[in-house]
C-alpha cells in the first residue's frame, strides 16, 4: 500500500529563520512559503534528491502546530508523509484494520495540491502519519 516517503515534517517557531538555516548553513534549496489556512499552517519545503523536508509554522491561534509547539517549544519532528496511489482505498483498508483517521475522514487538499489524510499517532508507535495520493 505505501509508496515512497514524500516528506518529513518539522514544526518550527520561525519559518523564515528555519528556511534560512537550511538554505544558508546547509546549502539546501528551499521553496517559497505557502500559507494553508485550511490546515492552519504556513509551509515551505527543503528540496532533497530523494525526498523533501517540510517546515511547518503555525497560522492562527487554532493551528495544530501551535499546540504541538506549546508542548515542544524548540520544535521538532511533527509527521512523516507516505505516498499512496489511492487514498480512499488506503483509508478504507486502514479503518478496517482499526486505524483511526483524523478529522472527518475525508481527504483534504494538501500543500502539493493532492489529497491527504492523517492517521492517529497512537496507532503508529507515536508517529503522526500523513498519506498523500500521487
HELIX and SHEET records of a PDB file:
HELIX    1   1 UNK A   15  UNK A   20  1                                   6    
HELIX    2   2 UNK A   21  UNK A   25  3                                   5    
HELIX    3   3 UNK A   64  UNK A   71  1                                   8    
HELIX    4   4 UNK A   87  UNK A   96  1                                  10    
HELIX    5   5 UNK A  121  UNK A  123  5                                   3    
SHEET    1   A 8 UNK A  29  UNK A  30  0                                        
SHEET    2   A 8 UNK A  41  UNK A  47 -1                                        
SHEET    3   A 8 UNK A  52  UNK A  58 -1                                        
SHEET    4   A 8 UNK A   5  UNK A  11  1                                        
SHEET    5   A 8 UNK A  76  UNK A  84 -1                                        
SHEET    6   A 8 UNK A 128  UNK A 133  1                                        
SHEET    7   A 8 UNK A 115  UNK A 119 -1                                        
SHEET    8   A 8 UNK A 108  UNK A 109 -1                                        
SHEET    1   B 3 UNK A  29  UNK A  30  0                                        
SHEET    2   B 3 UNK A  41  UNK A  47 -1                                        
SHEET    3   B 3 UNK A  34  UNK A  36 -1                                        
END                                                                             
